[in-house]
Amino acid sequence: MWKDPIVEEVRAERRRHAKEFDFDLVRIFESLKSRERQHPDRLVSRPPRRPAATKKSA
């Protein structure tokens, strides 16, 4: 099976980051939020959208 090297690199970094915080989701989340606060210029905000209406079949 072919493996994408970019995907593998991202997964390796994710594992490294999780291991740094003993796989504690609360601590991982706090770390990521801290990084966001350090670099607000790198975040993208988009206004909320209404879901598209779907037609029901008769």
C-alpha positions in Angstrom: 0.0 0.0 0.0 1.3 3.4 -1.0 1.8 5.9 1.8 1.8 9.7 1.3 4.9 11.1 2.8 3.2 14.4 3.8 0.4 12.5 5.5 2.9 10.4 7.3 4.8 13.5 8.4 1.7 15.1 9.8 0.7 11.9 11.7 4.2 11.7 13.2 4.1 15.3 14.4 0.6 14.7 15.9 1.9 11.6 17.7 5.0 13.5 19.0 2.8 16.4 20.2 0.3 14.0 21.9 3.2 12.1 23.6 4.6 15.4 24.9 1.4 15.8 26.9 1.1 12.1 27.9 -1.9 11.7 25.5 -4.0 13.9 27.8 -6.6 15.5 25.6 -7.2 18.4 27.9 -3.5 19.3 28.0 -3.2 18.9 24.2 -6.2 21.1 23.6 -4.8 23.8 26.0 -1.5 23.6 24.1 -3.2 24.1 20.8 -5.3 27.0 22.1 -2.1 28.6 23.4 -0.5 28.4 20.0 -3.6 30.0 18.5 -3.3 33.0 20.9 0.4 33.4 20.0 -0.4 33.6 16.3 -3.8 35.1 15.8 -2.8 36.3 12.3 -2.7 32.7 11.2 -6.3 31.9 12.0 -9.2 32.0 9.5 -12.6 33.1 10.6 -15.6 32.6 8.4 -19.2 33.7 9.2 -21.6 30.9 9.9 -23.7 29.6 7.0 -27.1 28.1 6.9 -27.2 24.6 5.5 -28.6 24.3 2.0 -32.2 23.3 1.9 -32.8 19.8 0.6 -35.7 18.7 -1.5 -37.8 15.7 -0.2 -38.7 13.1 -2.8 -42.4 12.4 -3.1 
